Amino acid sequence: VVLRDFDDAVAIGPAQIPALSYRLVNNLGRLHATDPEAVGLEDFGRPEGFLERQIRRWTKQLKSSQSREVPGIDDLAAKLAARIPETQRTAIVHGDYRLDNVIVGRNGQNEYDVAAVVDWEMSTLGDPLTDIGLFCTYWAAMGSDALIPMTLDADAPAPFPTTDDLISSYADTSGLDMSDLPWYIGFGCFKLAVILEGIYYRHTLGQTVGEGFAVIGDMVQPLIDRGLSQIERKR
């Protein structure tokens, strides 16, 4: 199955969620610990200057679809560009690793586990912490620090581990230093904000089909605010 939202995840049973959550993030850690050359992917991308290109790409994307003033969005882009960290390791980067981009099935112990990772269209060789930074941005909606609105009873405790708990587990699996993670979360917020702003822009032009697009524009400002708060801190 694919768990596309909070309700889908809860439906597998609250007792299964914590272990599945750790398997999800540790699966990413194992991907990032894999030597690309050892699996024949040494030519899969251009890791040199990866972060600089990412900032330029998403800033250019923002300029092509920005139709309104979003306080702080240009400031976040500028601060990200000015504080690019040094990449620790060249790794296979998925580009959009999140709960609904994996297929979940039962393992030999009859527990839910990651059966497959899908949607590799943005994958390349680059800085692996961009994956975990974006993962944390998505996970804020599933864990205790809700950011993106979901179908959740505000009075009900979230059965998902917090981002901090998952980050610690990921660090152990990947062997990477998490000191600069706030920058990567800030970049994840910026990237997702640009994507949502582009969807909102197309909606205002009548180019989207279906329901729910009207509220997407409201998700952009919280992402920018979170990104700015992250870029100013260190773990």
matplotlib code that plots the C-alpha trace (Angstrom):
import matplotlib.pyplot as plt

x = [0.0, 0.9, 0.2, -0.8, -1.9, -2.3, -5.5, -4.0, -1.1, -3.2, -5.4, -2.5, -2.7, -1.0, 1.1, 2.8, 3.5, 6.6, 8.6, 7.6, 8.7, 12.2, 12.4, 11.4, 14.2, 16.8, 16.1, 17.1, 20.2, 21.2, 20.8, 23.0, 25.6, 25.8, 28.9, 27.6, 30.6, 30.1, 26.7, 27.6, 26.2, 29.4, 28.2, 24.6, 25.0, 27.3, 28.0, 30.4, 28.6, 25.4, 24.1, 24.9, 23.0, 20.0, 19.8, 20.0, 17.5, 14.8, 15.3, 14.9, 11.8, 10.4, 10.9, 9.1, 5.9, 5.8, 2.6, 2.3, 4.4, 5.4, 7.2, 10.6, 10.8, 13.6, 15.4, 15.4, 16.7, 19.5, 20.5, 20.6, 22.9, 25.2, 25.5, 26.0, 27.6, 30.4, 29.1, 30.3, 29.8, 28.6, 25.7, 22.6, 20.0, 16.3, 15.1, 11.6, 11.9, 8.7, 6.1, 3.9, 6.8, 7.4, 5.4, 4.7, 4.2, 4.5, 7.9, 8.8, 7.8, 4.4, 5.3, 5.0, 8.2, 9.4, 8.9, 10.0, 11.0, 9.3, 9.3, 13.0, 12.5, 14.6, 17.3, 21.0, 24.3, 24.7, 24.5, 22.5, 21.4, 19.1, 17.0, 16.8, 16.2, 13.2, 12.1, 12.0, 10.0, 7.4, 7.5, 6.6, 3.1, 3.1, 4.9, 4.4, 5.3, 2.5, 3.3, 1.2, -2.5, -3.7, -6.8, -5.9, -7.8, -6.0, -6.6, -5.4, -1.7, 0.3, 1.5, 4.4, 8.0, 9.2, 11.6, 14.4, 14.0, 14.1, 17.1, 19.1, 18.3, 19.2, 22.5, 23.4, 22.5, 24.1, 27.1, 26.7, 27.2, 23.9, 25.5, 24.4, 20.9, 19.1, 20.4, 19.1, 15.7, 15.6, 16.4, 13.7, 11.2, 12.2, 12.1, 8.6, 7.4, 8.5, 6.7, 3.5, 3.7, 4.0, 0.9, -1.0, 0.0, -1.3, -4.5, -5.0, -4.7, -7.3, -4.8, -5.4, -8.1, -9.7, -10.4, -8.1, -5.8, -7.2, -5.7, -2.3, -1.3, -1.9, 0.8, 3.6, 4.1, 4.4, 7.1, 9.0, 8.7, 10.0, 12.8, 14.0, 13.9, 15.9, 18.6, 19.3, 20.1, 22.5, 21.6]
y = [0.0, 3.7, 5.8, 9.1, 11.0, 10.9, 8.9, 6.3, 5.9, 5.7, 3.0, 0.5, 0.7, 3.1, 0.2, -0.2, 3.5, 4.1, 1.1, 1.9, 5.5, 4.5, 2.0, 4.7, 7.1, 4.4, 3.2, 6.7, 6.5, 3.3, 4.8, 7.7, 5.3, 3.4, 4.2, 5.2, 3.7, 0.4, 0.0, 1.4, 4.9, 6.9, 8.8, 9.4, 13.1, 16.1, 16.4, 19.3, 22.5, 20.6, 22.9, 26.1, 24.8, 23.8, 27.3, 28.9, 26.5, 27.0, 30.7, 30.9, 28.7, 31.1, 34.1, 32.4, 31.8, 34.5, 36.5, 38.1, 39.3, 36.6, 38.3, 36.8, 34.5, 36.6, 37.0, 33.2, 32.6, 35.1, 33.7, 30.2, 31.3, 33.1, 30.2, 27.2, 24.4, 22.1, 18.8, 15.9, 13.1, 12.5, 10.2, 9.0, 11.7, 10.7, 14.4, 13.9, 11.2, 11.1, 8.7, 8.7, 8.0, 4.6, 1.4, -0.3, -4.0, -6.6, -8.2, -11.7, -10.7, -9.5, -5.9, -3.0, -2.1, -0.2, -2.6, -0.1, 3.5, 5.1, 8.5, 8.8, 11.5, 14.1, 11.6, 12.4, 12.4, 15.2, 16.2, 13.6, 16.0, 17.8, 14.6, 14.5, 18.3, 18.0, 14.8, 16.8, 19.5, 17.0, 15.1, 18.2, 17.6, 14.1, 14.5, 16.7, 20.0, 20.3, 22.7, 21.6, 21.2, 17.6, 15.7, 15.4, 15.9, 18.7, 17.1, 13.7, 12.8, 12.2, 8.6, 9.4, 9.9, 13.5, 14.8, 15.0, 11.3, 10.3, 12.6, 10.8, 7.5, 8.7, 10.0, 6.6, 4.8, 7.3, 8.2, 11.8, 14.9, 16.7, 20.0, 21.9, 20.3, 23.6, 24.9, 21.9, 22.1, 25.8, 24.8, 22.1, 24.7, 27.0, 24.3, 23.1, 26.8, 27.4, 24.3, 25.3, 28.9, 27.6, 25.4, 28.4, 30.6, 28.1, 27.9, 31.6, 31.3, 28.6, 25.9, 23.4, 20.7, 19.4, 20.6, 21.7, 24.0, 27.2, 26.5, 25.7, 29.3, 29.5, 26.9, 29.0, 31.6, 29.1, 27.3, 30.6, 31.5, 28.0, 28.2, 31.6, 30.3, 27.3, 29.2, 31.3, 28.3, 25.4, 22.0]
z = [0.0, -0.3, 2.8, 1.2, 4.2, 8.0, 7.9, 5.7, 8.1, 11.2, 9.4, 9.6, 13.4, 15.8, 17.2, 13.8, 13.2, 15.4, 14.0, 10.4, 10.9, 12.0, 9.1, 6.7, 7.8, 8.3, 4.7, 3.6, 5.8, 4.2, 0.7, 1.7, 3.1, -0.2, -2.3, -5.7, -7.5, -5.7, -7.3, -10.8, -10.4, -10.3, -13.4, -12.2, -11.7, -11.2, -7.5, -7.8, -7.0, -6.3, -3.5, -5.4, -8.5, -6.3, -4.8, -8.3, -9.7, -7.1, -7.0, -10.7, -10.4, -7.8, -10.1, -13.0, -10.9, -8.3, -8.6, -5.2, -2.3, 0.2, 3.1, 3.8, 0.7, -1.0, 2.4, 2.9, -0.6, 0.0, 3.4, 2.0, -0.9, 1.5, 4.0, 1.9, 4.0, 2.9, 1.5, 3.7, 1.2, -2.4, -2.3, -4.2, -3.6, -4.1, -4.3, -2.8, -0.1, 2.0, 3.3, 0.2, -2.1, -0.7, -1.0, 2.3, 2.9, 5.6, 6.2, 7.5, 11.0, 9.7, 10.5, 8.1, 6.4, 3.3, 0.3, -2.4, -2.9, -5.9, -7.8, -8.6, -11.2, -9.2, -8.2, -8.8, -7.1, -4.6, -1.0, 1.0, 3.7, 1.2, 1.3, 5.1, 5.3, 3.0, 4.8, 8.0, 6.4, 5.3, 8.6, 10.6, 9.4, 10.7, 14.0, 17.0, 15.4, 12.8, 9.9, 6.9, 7.8, 7.7, 8.8, 12.4, 15.6, 17.4, 20.7, 19.7, 20.3, 17.1, 17.1, 14.9, 16.3, 16.4, 13.8, 16.4, 17.3, 13.6, 12.9, 15.6, 14.1, 10.6, 11.9, 13.3, 10.1, 7.6, 9.7, 8.8, 11.0, 11.6, 12.8, 9.7, 9.4, 10.1, 6.8, 5.0, 6.7, 5.7, 2.1, 2.3, 3.4, 0.6, -2.1, -1.0, -0.7, -4.3, -5.5, -3.7, -4.9, -8.4, -8.0, -6.4, -9.3, -11.9, -9.9, -10.1, -13.9, -14.0, -15.0, -12.3, -12.3, -9.1, -5.6, -2.8, -4.8, -3.3, 0.2, -1.1, -1.2, 2.6, 3.2, 1.7, 4.4, 7.3, 5.3, 4.8, 8.4, 9.5, 7.0, 8.3, 11.9, 10.9, 9.0, 12.1, 14.4, 14.8, 16.2]

ax = plt.figure().add_subplot(projection="3d")
ax.plot(x, y, z, "-o")
ax.set_aspect("equal")
plt.show()
